[in-house]
């Protein structure tokens, strides 16, 4: 009787060893990487900037040093990749775009 229980247990373990990797291998792989809905490189005047660029911490405090005009009321200059953008802090609307000269 003890011998029969050992054989049954071994048979169950053997079937799990075959079945588990097969189930795990069937996980679908994501076909492609999805691009971010906000591509900061394509932003232009009139677009809405991502919320992070409306935050005070992102403002360029030395905008004069970069040759930028005085920001309008409730707006600030921010650096987005290879551009400076004047963003209205209330609405998030981009008011001006200037390329960074290197």
N, C-alpha and C positions, 0 to 999 in steps of 0.2 A: 504494500500500500504506500509506504514511504517513497519507494522507488518511482511509483506512478506519479506522485505529487511533484517530485523533482523534475520528471520529464515534462509534465504539464507546465511548470513554471519556466523551464528552459524554452519550451515552445512559444510561450507568450512573450518572453524577452526577445527571442529571435525574430518574431513577427514585428515587434516594436522597432527593433533595430533596422529592419527593412522598410517599414512603413513611415517612420518619422522623417528620415532624409527626403523621401519622396514627396511628402506633404510640404516640407520646407522649401524644396526646390521649385514648387509650383507658385511661389509668390510672384506676382506680376512686377516687372521692373518698369519704372517710369520711363516712358518713351523719349521724352526730351525735357530739357530744363526750360522752365517758363521764365520769360523776361519780366522784369519789374514793370508794373503799369506806369511808373513814373520814370521816364528816362531824362535825367537832368541835362544831358547833352543836347537835347532837342528843344529845350525851353526857349521861348521867344517873348517879346513884348506882348502883353495882353493875356498871356497864360497865367495860371495860378501856380505859384511855387509850392513845393512841398512844405508842410507845416514847420519842419525843423528850421527853415530859413527865415521864418517870421519871429523866431526867438531872439531875444536880446543878446544871448551868448554868441550868436553867429555873426553879429554886426561887425563890420570893419570900423574900428575906432580911428584908424589912421588913413581915412579915405583921401585926405588931401595929398598925402605922400604918394598915393597911387595915381594922382592926376584926375581924380573923380570930382564931379560937381557936388555942391552942397545938397545933402538929401532933403527932400521935401518934408513937410510936416507928416508925422506918423509913417515915415519910411526909413529904410536903412539900406546901406550897401552891404552885400554879402558876396563871398567868393563861392562860386559853384563850378567845380572842376577848373576849366581853363578860361572862365569868364567872371566878370563882376556883374552883379545884377542888383538893380535898385528895386527893392520889394516893399510894397505897402504892408505895414505890420498889422493893419486891421483886416483887410480883405485877402491879403496874400497875392495880390495881382502884381505882376512884373511890370514895372514902369519904364525901365531902361536896361539895356544889355551892352556891356563894353568888353571887348576881348582883352586878355592879359597880354601886355607886350613884354617879350622876353629879350 
